[in-house]
Amino acid sequence: MTAGIGLTVVVGYLVAALAIGLVAYRLTESTAEDYYLANRSIGTLVLLFTTFATLLSAFTFFGGPNLAYAAGPEWLIVMGTLDGVLFAVLWYVVGYKQWLIGERNGYVTLGEMLGDRFGSPGLRALVAGVSLLWLFPYVMLQQMGAGEALVGLTGGAVPYWGGAALVTAFMIAYVTLAGMRGVAWTDTIQGLFMLSVVWVAAAWVVSAVGGVGAATGAMLAARPEFGSFGGGIYTPGFIVSTAITIAFGVTMFPQINQRFFVAESGTVLKRSFALWPVLVLLLFFPAFLLGAWAVGMPVDVPEGANVLPVVLNAYTPTWFAALVIAGAMAAMMSSSDSMLLSGSSYFTRDLYRPFVAPDASARREAWVARTGVVAFATLAFLASLLRPGTLIEVGDTAFSGFALLSLPTLCALYWDRTTRDGMAVGIAVPQAAYLLVVLSSVLPVVPTLPRTVAVAGAGGWDVALGLMVLSAVLTVGVSLLTAPTAESDASRFAVTGD
């Protein structure tokens, strides 16, 4: 009965979200700009919350509390403070410039923007291919999180594969119907809902255990080291590397980067990034502290399970725990549908149309996009069944891969002397090196390094951070050694703010 109530609440919530998508479908025009960017008409509240909800993934809701439970509450500083502020700065430095360029030239994707600037379909394809490569594990992350969430909520009555399949089916249905307008609407509702319900959950649990002082005291009694800053995995190298790679990686995520194009005005964009750090901290503070406080609670968290559903099941009614998990799954769906929508635009506009069918009709392009969504999501679901790492490991791998795109993109945005060859080498070489590092940590057939060394590096310093520096050095160095091609046009990026 308990499992039935939980599953009913989750499915009901997802169906309600799908209904909103159906309404948006009826209002969406049959143009790529409206389907992918909602005709660049998004206001402050919706832009802020669609970006917010798009990032409310399994990495946040389950991976974050899990890491706080295992290693201590400093994760709040890494994600809630450092990344909140750093991403807000990048939102201005990268996002505002992209908005100005996109509004003037009508760009829809990052690859389209960079390819046009350098007159290079090959560079456009490279950016799209790299983006789709690292998008795959992050979509898989949402399916893993959904599977684990329903196992915890229903006490195993719904198997892991069942939860992953459920969110996969709903996100495929949603993306093929809704487009950016529907995604943005549901993101706003889900973001507001989750911000409220997480604080209610924290208050409910804390009240049940005797207050903040009692929860903190029990945590410190169980794990005294949680009372001091640093130690364990929280080395300076880990904190700095993680904050930088996640913030820069988020900036290059297709589903986030594309939101830099959708604001109705520059003022909307400026308001949004100014409010961002506050909004992030308001969510992460209760979610991550619940994970840390759980070490002092009399709860049994099975190996590989998510701590948040276990705590909610122990201290809140079944219907409320189900509502929180339903909202978290809906947030995962918000992340996934945004990823699939952006991924389909990268595939159709940067790969299919330029190289396969330049004269394809809008209807055929839409059919190819929807077919690609189904195939991509299905393959990610099958990969999620293998569970190739923890939520944090899978998420961090994707963040780092995207982070390697950021510094070449910054060079292109702000340095007119950047060349096509500099961009190509600055992107391709670090990406190839990082892919080899990742494969060496997960595939036994590749000569391996231990994962903690291969991916995290000595002293917690992430290998990706060094490769980011390499990407900048190569982009600048090769640009200085090569001449701009005749097709390059730096004036396309010559814009001024309002």
N, C-alpha and C positions, 0 to 999 in steps of 0.2 A: 504493500500500500504506500509506504514511504517513497520507494523508488518510483512508483507510478505517479505520485504527486509531483515529485521533482521533474520527471521527464515531461509531464503535461505542461508545467510552467515553462520549461525551456522551449518546447516546441511551440507553445502559444506565443511566446515572445518573438520567436523567429518568424512565425507566420504574420504577426502584426507588422514586423519590419518589412516583410515581403509585400504586404498590402500597400505600404507607403511607396515602395518601388513601382507598383502597378499604376498608382496615380501619377507618379513622375513620368512614366512611360507614355502616358496619354498626352503629356505636355511637352515632351521632347521633340524637337524638330529633327528632320532627317538630314542633318549636316554633321560633319565630323567635329566642327567647332562646338556645336551645342551638345553632342553626345559625350565628347571627351572633356569639354571645358565649361559647359553650361553657358555658352556665349559670353564668357568673361564677365559675368554679371553678379558674382558672389559678394555679399556685404560682409561687414566686420564680424558680427556674431557667428554667421554660418561659416565663414572662412576660418575663424579661430577654432570653432568646435569640430569642423570637418578635418582639420589638421590634427587636432587633439585626439579625436576618436580613431582616426586612421593609425595613430601611433599606439592606441590602447590595445596592444596585442597580447598574445600569450606570454611574450617576453616580459611585459609589464605586470600583468595580473597574476601570473603563476611563477615565472622565472624569477622576478624581483623578490617577492616574499620568500621563495625557496632559498635564494642566496642569502637574504637577511637571516633566515632561520639557521642556515648552515654556518655562516661566517660572521654575522654581526650586522648591526644597523648602519654601518658606514656606507652601505649601498645607497642610502638615502642621500648622502653627500655627493656620491659619484653621479647618480642619475638625477636626483631632484634639484640639486643646486648647480653643480658644475655644468652638466649637460643642458639644463634648462636655460642658463644664462648664455652658454656658448652657442647653442643652436639659435637663440634669439639674435645674437650678433651676426651669425651666418645668414639668417633669414634676411637681414638688412643688406649685408655685403653681397651675397649671391642673389637672393630672391628679389630684392627691389630692382637690381640692375636687369635681371631676367624679365621682370614684369615690364619694364620700360622697353626693352628690346622686343619682347613678344607682342606687346600692344601695337608697336609700330609696324612690325613685319608679319604678324599673324602666325607665329610659330605655335605648334602644339606639343612638340616633344623636345627634349634636350638634344637628341641626335639631329633632329631637323635644324635646330638653331646652330649647332656647331658645324654641321655639314654645309649649311648655306654660307656661313661666315668664311669657311675655307674652300668653298667650291668643290667639296669632296664627298661623293656618295660613299666611298670606302670608309671615311672617318665616321660618317653617319651610321653606317652599318656596324662599325666597331663599337661605338658607344651603345647602340641598341643591343648588340650581342652580349656585351659585358653586363649590361643592366639586366637582361633576361636571365643570364647565367646565375647572378646572385639573387635575383628575385625568387628563383625556384626554392632554395632552402628556406626563405622567409615565409613563403606561402605554406610550405610543409610545416613550419613551426606552428602556424595557427591550427593546422589539422592535428598535430601532436597535442597541442594544448587542449583542444576541444575533446579529444579522446580521453585524455587523462582527467579532465574536469568531470565528465559524465561518469567515469569509473568511480571517482571520489564521491560525487553527489548521490549516486544510486547504490553505493556499497558493492559495486561490481555487477549489479544486475544488468547494466548496459556495458558490454565489453568495450575495450579501447577502440577497436576498429569501428564499432558502431557509432561512437561519438565523432570520430574523424570523418566517417562517411556522411553523417548527418550535416555537419557544417559544410562539407564539400558540396553536397546536393543543393543546399540553400544558397551558397555563394554563387554557384553556376547559374541558378535560376535568376538570382538578383541581378548579376552583371549583364546577362543577356537581355534583360528588360529595362533596367533603370537608367543607366548612363550616369554622368556626373551629377546631374540635378537631383536624382533620387538618392544617390550615395551621399551627397552633401546634406540633404534633408534628414535622412536617417542618422547620419553621423552626429548631427546637432542634437537630436533627441536622445541618442544613446550616450553622448558625451555628458549632457546635463543629468541624465538619469544615473550614470555610473558615478559621477562626482558626488551626487547626493547619497546614493545607496552605500558607497564605501564608508562615508563618514557615519551613517546610521549603523552600519555593521561594526565599525570600530567602537562606537559608543556603547552598543549593545554588549559586545564581548567584554570590554573594559568594565562596564557596570557589573557584569556577571562574575568577574574575578575579583571585585572589590575596589576598583578604581585604578587610575594611572600609576599611583605610587605602589600599589600592591603588584600590578602587572610588571612594573620595572624591577621591583625588589625580587620577585620570583625569577625573573630573567637573569638578574645578576647573581642570584644564589646558585642557579643551575650552570651559568656560564660567566664567571667573574670577568673573563677577558673582554666581554661585550661592553664593559664599562669604561674602557680606555680606547683612545683613538689609535688606529693602525694595528698591526700584528696579523698573523695568519696570511690570507691572500691579499690583504689591504696594504701592500707595499706601495711606496711612492710610484714605482714603475707601473704597477697595476692601475692605480687611481688615475694617473696622468694619461696613460695609454688608452684606457677604457673610455675616459671622458672625451678625448680627442677623436678617437676612431668612431665612436658612436655618434657624436655630434656632426662630424664631417660626413659620415656615412648616411645619416638621416637626410642631410641636405641633398644628397645625390639619389636617394630612393626615388624611383619613378613616380610613385603615388604621392610623395611629398614634393618633389621637384616640380611636378606638373601643376601643383597648387600655386606655385609662384606665378603662373600665367592667368589664374582665374579671377583675381580681384577686380572689382568694378572701378577702382581708382587707387592711386598711390596712397591716399590717406587711409583707405581701408587696410592696405598692407602694413603701413606704419603702426596703426593702432594694434593690429593683430600681433606683431612681433614684440611690441612693448608689453602686452598683457601676458605673453606666453610663459615667462618664468613663474609668474604667480599661479597660473592655472596648473602648470605641471607640479609644482610643490604641493598644491592643495590636494592633488590626487595621490601622489607618491607617499606623502607623509603618513596617512593612515594605513595605506596598503602595506608598505614595507615595515612599519612598526608592528603591525599585526603578525607578520612573519617572524620578527625578532622576539616579540613577547611570547610567541608560542613555545619557545624552548623552556619556559618556566611553567607552562600549563600542563595539567595531567591529561595530555592527549597522546595518542599513539599515531605517529606519522609513518606509514609503511615505507620501505625502501622504494625509491622512485616515484612516490606519490607527491601530489601538490599539497602544501601545508594549508593554504587558505580554505579549500573546501572542508578539510578535516576540522579546522577550528570552528568554522561556521556550523557544521553539523553538530559539534559538541555544545555550542553555547547559544545557538539561535534556533527558532522553530524551523521545521522542514520547509515550509512554504517560503520563508525569508531566505534561507540558505539557497533554495532553488532559484529565487528571484535574482540574487546576487550572481550566481553562476550563469543564469540565463543572460543577464546583462553583460557579464564577462564574455560569454560565447558570442553574443551579438556584437560586442566590441571587436572580437576576433574576426567576425564576419565582416565588420566595417573595414578592418585592415585588409582582409583577403579580397573583398570585392573591389576595393580601391586599387590593390596590387594588380588584380586581373584586368581591370579596366585600363589602367596605365600600360600594363604589359601588352594588351591587345593593340593599343595605339602605337607602341614601339614596334610591334611585329608588322602591323599592316602599313603604317606610314613610312617606316624606316627600312624595312626589309622587303615586304611583299610588293608594295606599289613601285618602288624604284627599280627593283631587280627582277621581278617576276611578271607583273602585269601593270605597266605604267598607265595603260588606258582603261583599267578596270572601272566599271560603273560603281556608283555609291552603294547600290544594292549588293553587288558582288563583294565589295570590300567589307561591308557589314557582315555578310555571310561568313567570309574568311575569318573575320575578327571573332565571331561567336564560336566558330568551330575551334579556333585556336584556344579560346578560353576553356572549352570543355576538355580538350586534349591536355593542356597545361595543368589544369586543376586535377585531372584524373591521374596523371603521372606523379604529381606531387603527393597525392593521397597514397598511391602505391609505395612511394619512397618513405612516407611517414610511418608505414607499417613496420619498417625496418628499425625505426628509432635510432638513428645514427649518432645520437649524443643527447645531452641534457638540453633543456630549452635555452639556457644561457649560452651553451657552447654553439648550438646551431644558430642562434640569433647573432652572437658576436662574430661568427664566421661571415655572415651576410653583411653586417655593418662594416666590417673591415674591407671586404671586397668593394663595396660602394665607396668607401672613404678614399680609395686609390684613384677614383675619378675626379676628386674634388680640386686638387691643386692644379692639374692641367686646365680644368674648367675656369678656375680663377685667373690663370694666366691669359686664357683666351678672352675673358671678360674685360680685363684691365690693362693688358699689354699689347699694343698694336703690332709689336715686332714678332709676336708668336707666329710660327709657321705651321703649315699642315704636317710636315714631317716631324716637327717637334711634338705636336699633339699626338701623332700616331705612335711614336716611340715612347713618349712619356706615359701613354696609357697602356700600350701592349706589353712592354717589357715587365713592369711591376706586376701587372695582372697575371702574366704567365708564371712569374716567380711565386706569387702568392698561391696560385692554383696548385702548383707543385707542392708547396708547403702543406696546404690543406689535404691534398691527396695522400701525402706521405704520412699524415696522422690518422687517416681512416681506412686506407687500403693496404693490406699486407703485402701486395705484389710490388708496391713502390718502396724503394729503399727508405727506411723510416728513421725519424727522430722521435723520442718520446713526445706525446702531445703537449705536455707542459712546456717543453723546450721549443718544439716546432711552431706552435701557435702563440703561446704566451711569451716565450723568450725567457732568458735568464733574468732573475730578479723581478719577474712580473712584467717586464717591458715587452710589449706586443711587437712581433716581427712586422706587422702591418704598418706600425708607426715609422719604422726605418724605410719601408717600401714607399710610404707617402713622401718622405724626403727625397728618395730616389726618383719618384715620378716628377717632382718639381725640378730637380737637377737636370734630368734628361730633357724635359720639356724646354727649359731655358737654354741648356747647352746646345741641343740639336737645332733649336731655332736660331741661335747666334751663328751656327755653322752652315745653315741653309738659307736660301732666298725664298721669299714669299712666292707662291705660284701665281700665274696670271689670273687664275679663277678666284683667288682670295680677295676679299673685300672687307677691310677693317672698318669702313664707314658704316657698315650694317650694325655695328655695336656702338657707334658714336651717338649716344643719347644723353640727355640731361634730365635731371629730376624736376618734379614740380614742387 
